[in-house]
Amino acid sequence: MCANVQMYPLGRAEDLVPKWLTDTTEQWLKTYGKGQGKLRRNMAFFCAWVQKTDSQLVAEYKETANKEEWAKNMGNKVVEWFHWLRENKYEINSARAFIGNVRAFFSYHCRPVKIGRRKIPKQQVAKGEHEFNVLELRKMFHYADVRGKAILSTAVSLGWASDDFLSLKRKDIEVLVEKAIADKMDFIGFTQTRGKTGATVRSHLTPEAVESLRAYLDITPKDAEYLWCNGSATNSITNDTLNNIVKDMVEKAGIKTIGTVRFHLIRKFTMSALAGAGINEWHVKFMVGKEVPADIATYLINQSETLMEEFRNAYPRFSLTGYANRNHDRISELEESNKRLKEQYATLLQVTEMLVKKLEDLDPRHKGKMKEIRAIIERERKMQLPTTTA
């Protein structure tokens, strides 16, 4: 994509934003963390192309009697815009990003617009990028710090795009982590709507994601709005910072890369791992927040148990098996060991009491010895019992 005036055939963003956008767009942007400038620009470009302000577009939707017909017509209009962008030298992936932002605007203020299958070309595979494998990600997880472990394990679990990942709210994730730990759940699922496209997603957190997030939440400001908050806890970190965190983990792990490295490559890995486990294409897309046909999405929303089981079965393909997993397993092992020792102790006391009673019957001089024996057994028990504190 050329960075010249040809890329702004309708004018530059700084001129278009005040002319075509109102508080209607700002209301929508409040649902996002970082990246609002790009979204604002893309919306301004679309409004300039249709020659209507954002508030006029929303007003037209509210005034129309047939909302279904509006969704189809606006979908056709968005497809026209996509092809117009292509004619003006935008690459397929860039043009897809533009229409994705506009569709998110309509999903927020109106309703999802309808675009027929194959009306928009599929996203092109980027060239010159590194492809992560599970062994590399495990190594990165091993060397990462607390924040790095939380980011990597959560990213692998969700398979989300960076915009949605950075928009995660701390309180929403904290509730999930607390429930998973309290109920001793290895995996926990939740439903969310993507801010970028309005697509519904049914996502899951793995055991290492839950444990890593618990450690991360303990060291970050509790009043922060965003999960991945910046240093002042006033907003989320930027997409550039997220990419740099991933690059730093790669460097610390000593991984030799082939091509560029960015956060989005983790999303590609997760999708590949889920598909490699034999999960249906639509199920994979639904799990990572890619758009699926409305009728399929409606069906999948009610299939949370099926999706959870598929995700659980695919887990060995993307398990990071770092300290979090070992901690998780170790705690369970200690609790089970503690339970067995308590049972053995109770049995030992019963047998001992029976033997001492027989000894007392045979020789009255040993009467009262059980108290001393019980004290010895109790002392030995305390020395052998493992601790269960994490």
N, C-alpha and C positions, 0 to 999 in steps of 0.2 A: 504494500500500500504506500503510495507516494505521499510525502508530507508537503504538498504544495497546494496552491489555491484551487487546483482542479478537484481536490477532495472536498471542497466547500463550495459547490456550484450554486448554492442558495444563500451563501453568506457565511461568515465566521460565527462561532458559537457566542462570543461576547456581544455580538450584535443581535443575534436571533433570540437569545434567552429572554431579555427584557421585552422584546416585541411580541413573542408568542406564548410565553409561560406566565402563569399566575400562581397564586397560593395553592391552586389545585394540585400542581406538581409537587410543591413543597410538602403538602400533607402526605403524599405518597412516599416521598423521599425520607420522611421521618421513620419509616419502617426499616431503613437500611443503616448500616454502620458507615464504613468508609466507602469511597467510590461514588459518592453522590454527584461529583462534578461530571463524570462521564455519563451517568444516567441522565442528568439534566441536559447535557449537550445533545444526546441522542434523541431525547423527547422533543427538544427544540427543532432539530432537523426534520423530524416527522411532521410537526405542526406547520413548519414553513413549507413543506412539500404539499400538504393537503390544503394549505392556506386557511387554517382554522386554529384558534387558540385552544389550549388544553381545556379551558372551562367550556368553550363552545362544543367541543367533542363530547364532553360529559353531559352537557345540557341536551344535546341531540339524543343521546341514549335514554335519558330520563323522559323525554317527550314522546319517544316512539312507542307505538302501541304493541308492536310485535317484536319483542326482545330477541326471540330466536332468529328472526330474519335479520335483525341488526347485527347479531354475532356473525352470521354468514357473510353479510355484506362488508363488515369491517375486516373480516378475515381475508376476503378477496382484495380489499384495499391494501392491507399489509403485505400481501404477496406481490402486488404491483410495485410497492415501494422497494421490496427486496430486489426485484429485477431492475428497477431504476438504479439502485445502488450498484448493482453488478455492472450495469452499462456505464457507470461513472467510475469504473476502475477499482471498486472495492472487492477484496477477496471474499470467497464464500463464507469463511469463518467470521470475518469482520461484519459482513452483512447480516449473518445469522444473529450475531450479538446485538446488533441494532434492533432487529425486529423482536428479539427476546425481551429487551427492555421495554419496548412499547406495549407488548402484550401484557407485561407485568403491570403497567400503568392501568390498562383497561380492566384487568382482573381485580385490581384494588378498588377502582372507582365505579366500574360498571359490571362486567361479567367477562369470563374468558371468551376471546374471539375464536372462531372456528376456521381452521385451515385444513384443507383436504390433504390426505396422504399423498406424498410425492410431489406436492406443489412446491416444496422447498427442498433443494438438494441436501443430502446428508453432510454432516460436518466432515471436513477433510482431515486426513491424518497429517499431523504436523511433522515436518522432516527435520532431521538433525537434533532430535531430542533423545535423552537417555531413557531407557526402559528399565524400571526397577524390577528386581525379582525379590522373592520373599527372604532369601538369605541376606541380601543387602539391607533390607528394611529391619531385619532382626539385629543385624550388626549396628545399624544406626540407633535403634532403640536401646541397645546395651550401653552405648557410649553417651547417649543424650542426658541432659540435666533434667530436673523435674518438669520444667515447662516443656522441654523438647519431647519428653516421653508422653506427656499428656496430649500435645498437639499431634504427634505422629500416630499414636494408638487411636485417637479419636478420628483422625483423618482417614485412616485405614478402615475403621469401623463404618463410617458414614459414606465415604466415597462422594462427598459433596464438592461442588464448585467453590472457589475461594470466597466469592461474595456472600453466599449463604453461610459458609463456615465462619466467616468473620462476624456475621450478624447474630450468632448464637448468644442468647442472654444467659448470664451467670445463674440467675435464680431458677430458670427452667432446667438447666443441666444439673444443678445442685440437688433439686428434688429427685431427679432420676437416680443420681448416684446414691443418695441417702436411702431411697427405697430399695435399690439393688443390694446394698450392704445389709440393711435391716432385715430384709426377707431372704438373704443369702441366695440371690439370683445370679447365676453365672452370666446370663445375657438379659438385657432389658430393651424392649422396643418402644417406640413412640412415633406418633404421626405429626407431620408438620407440613406447612405450605411454603413452597419456595417463593422468596420475595422477587426473584428475577423474572420468573415466568408464570407464577401462580400455580405451578404444578404441585400436586399432592405427593408426599414422600412418606414411606414407612421405613424408618431407619432403626438400627440396632447398635447397642454398645457392647463390645466384647469384654471378657473378664479383665484383661490388662488395661482397657480403656477406663473401666470403672475404678480400678485401683489407682491408676495413674492420675485420674481426675481428682480422686479423693486427696492425694498428696498435693496436687497443684492447688486445689481450692483452699487448702490449709495455709498456704503461703502467699495468697493474693488477697487484696482488699475485699472484704465481705460486702461493701457497699457499691462495688463496681457494677455498672449496668451490663457491660459485655463480658463474656467469658474470657476472651483473649484480650484483656484490657492493656492499654499502654501504660507507660511509667507513672503517669499521674492519675490513672484509673478513671479518666474522664471520657474515654472513647475506646474503640477497639484499635488494635495495631493495624497497620496498613498492609495492603497486598504485597508491597515491596518487602516489608519486614518479614512477612510470612515466607516469601520465597528465600530470603536471606537465612532464616532459621533452618529451612530444609537444606540449603547449601552448606551451612555450618555443620549440621549433623553428618552430611556426606563426607565433609573434610575430616571431622574428628574420627569417623569410622574408617578412614583411609580407603574409601571406595574409589576405584578407577572408573570414571564415567566416560560414556561415549555420547557426545552431544551435550546440549544445554540441560540444566536442571531447574525445575520450578515446582511449586506446590501442586499444580494441576496433574502432574505425572502420578501422584498418589491416587487420585481419582481414577485414572486410567488403569492402574494396577488393581484396584478393588473391583472394578467392573470386569476386568479380565479374569480375576480369581473366582468371582461368582459365576461367570459364564462357564469357566473351566470345570466347575463343580456340577455342571449339567443343569443349572437353573434356567428356566424359561426366559427368553429375551425380554418379555414384558415385565416379568417379575424382577429381573435385574434392574431394568430402568426405573421401576417403581421404588426399589430399595435405595437407589442413589439419587432420586429426584429428577430424572429425565422425564420428559413429557411422554405420556402414553394416551391412546385414544380414550375419549370420555367414557365409553361403555366399559372398556377394560378397567379403567381407573375406578369406576363405581363398584365393579365386582371385587377388585383387589382390596379396597378399603375394608371390606368385611372378611378378609382372609388373613388376619394378623397371625393366627396360630400356624397356618400353613407357611407363611413367609418366615416366621421365627424358626420353624423346624428346618426349612431350607437353608437359612443363614447359619444355623447351628451346625448342620452337616457340612457346610462349605468351610467352616472355621479353620480346619487344619491347613487350608491353603493360604491363609493370611494371618495365622497366629504368630505373634511377635515373641512369645515365650521369654519375656524379659523378667526383671525383678518383680514386677507386679504379679505376673502369673505364679512365680515361685512363692511369693508371699501368700497369694490367694490359696494355693494348694497347701502350703506349709501350715497355715492357720487351721485348715480343715483336718490335716493330719494330727496336729497337736490336740485338737478338741476330741478327736476319736481316741487318741492314745490316753488322754485324761479320763475319758469315760471308761475305758477298759481297766485302767489302774484302780479306779474307784470300785468297780465291780469285783476285782481281785481282792481288794482290801476288805470289802464286806464279807466275801467268802472266807478269807483268812481268819477274820474275827470269829465267825461262826464255828469254824473247825477248832480254833484255839480254845474257845470257851467250852466246847464239848470235851476236849482233851483235858483241860484244867479241872473241870468238874469231876472227871473220872479219877484224876490224880488226887484230888481232895478226898474223894470217897475212899481211896486206897490208903492215904496217909494224911490225917487231919493237920499235920504240921505245915502242910502246903496251903492251908486255907488262907484266902486273901491275896494270893499271888497274882490273880487275874488283873488287878489294877496295875501292877508293875509291868506285866506283859503287854497290856493294852498301850501303856505309855511308850514302851519300846517300839511297838508296831507303828504307832502314830508318828513317832520321830522319824522312822525309816521311810514312811509313806511321804512325808513332806520333803524329804531329800530327793525322792525319785520322781515326784510329780513335775511335769513340764509346765512352763508358764504359757498362757494363751494370749498374752497381750501382744499386739502388733507393734 
